[in-house]
């Protein structure tokens, strides 16, 4: 494009969330943005010259839960700005939504105040498109 923009056409499983990275030399990669899989993404910050792109599926991970007097503390890590649905289950089959959260700093803390009422509880974080 003559205006510095580049349109990437992506054919990916719909609904998955990816980080878009760019490089001018295939060695040093920088974060460009987060995109939910559709067929098009525009890099409006493009610069003249060669620019390479790569995608990596966004990952979110939970630290081991910590039991507190007030419940169970969960610490989640992932990309900033990512919407996350925190879920809990007692049997790994029937999941319930605990909270809808947006990661504003890279690390989220959440306390499950209902956990003391269950003999066992499992947790997962689901990235939302």
C-alpha positions in Angstrom: 0.0 0.0 0.0 1.2 3.6 -0.7 -0.1 5.0 2.6 1.9 2.7 4.9 -1.0 0.4 5.7 -0.9 -3.3 5.1 -3.9 -5.6 5.1 -3.3 -9.2 6.2 -5.8 -11.8 5.1 -6.0 -14.6 7.6 -7.8 -17.9 7.3 -8.0 -19.2 10.9 -10.5 -21.1 13.1 -13.1 -18.4 13.9 -13.2 -17.1 17.4 -9.6 -17.8 18.5 -7.6 -14.9 19.8 -4.1 -14.2 18.5 -1.3 -11.8 19.1 0.1 -10.1 16.0 3.9 -9.6 16.1 6.0 -7.9 13.5 9.7 -7.7 12.6 11.9 -6.1 10.0 14.7 -8.7 10.3 13.0 -12.0 11.5 15.1 -11.8 14.7 13.6 -8.9 16.8 9.8 -9.2 17.2 7.5 -6.5 18.6 3.9 -6.7 19.7 1.5 -5.1 17.2 -1.9 -6.0 18.6 -4.4 -8.7 19.6 -6.9 -9.9 17.0 -9.9 -12.3 17.1 -9.7 -14.6 14.1 -11.5 -13.2 11.1 -10.4 -12.9 7.6 -8.7 -9.5 7.7 -6.4 -7.4 9.9 -5.1 -4.0 9.0 -1.7 -2.7 10.2 -2.3 1.0 10.1 1.2 1.7 11.6 3.1 0.1 8.8 6.4 1.7 7.7 8.2 1.7 4.4 10.4 -1.3 3.7 10.1 -5.0 4.4 8.0 -6.1 7.4 7.3 -9.6 8.5 4.4 -10.8 10.6 3.6 -13.8 12.7 0.7 -14.9 14.9 0.7 -16.7 18.1 -2.3 -18.0 19.9 -2.9 -16.0 23.0 -2.3 -17.9 26.2 -3.6 -17.2 29.7 -2.3 -19.2 32.6 -3.3 -19.5 36.3 -1.0 -19.8 39.2 -1.7 -22.5 41.7 -4.8 -21.4 43.8 -4.1 -20.3 47.3 -6.6 -20.9 50.1 -7.2 -17.9 52.3 -9.6 -17.3 55.2 -11.8 -15.3 52.8 -11.8 -18.0 50.0 -9.4 -19.1 47.3 -7.2 -16.5 45.6 -6.6 -17.0 41.9 -3.8 -15.2 40.0 -4.1 -15.1 36.2 -1.5 -13.9 33.7 -1.9 -12.9 30.1 -1.9 -10.1 27.6 -3.2 -6.6 28.6 -6.7 -5.8 27.4 -7.7 -9.4 27.0 -11.3 -10.2 28.1 -11.3 -13.4 30.2 -14.1 -15.6 31.6 -13.2 -17.2 34.8 -14.9 -20.5 35.4 -15.2 -23.1 38.3 -16.4 -26.7 38.5 -16.5 -29.5 41.1 -16.2 -32.3 38.5 -14.3 -31.0 35.4 -17.5 -31.5 33.3 -20.0 -28.9 34.5 -18.4 -25.4 34.4 -19.9 -22.3 35.9 -19.0 -18.7 35.2 -17.4 -17.0 38.3 -16.6 -13.7 36.6 -16.0 -11.8 33.4 -12.7 -9.9 33.8 -10.6 -7.7 31.6 -6.8 -7.9 32.1 -5.7 -4.3 32.5 -2.1 -4.9 33.8 -1.0 -8.4 32.7 -1.8 -9.9 36.0 -5.3 -10.4 37.5 -6.2 -11.3 41.1 -9.6 -12.8 41.9 -10.9 -14.3 45.2 -13.5 -17.1 45.0 -15.4 -16.4 48.2 -17.7 -19.4 47.7 -14.8 -22.0 47.5 -15.0 -22.9 51.3 -18.5 -24.3 50.6 -17.1 -27.0 48.3 -14.9 -29.9 49.2 -13.1 -29.6 45.9 -13.1 -27.0 43.2 -11.4 -26.7 39.8 -10.7 -23.5 37.9 -10.0 -22.4 34.3 -9.7 -19.1 32.4 -11.3 -18.9 29.0 -10.2 -16.2 26.6 -13.2 -14.4 25.1 -13.2 -13.1 21.5 
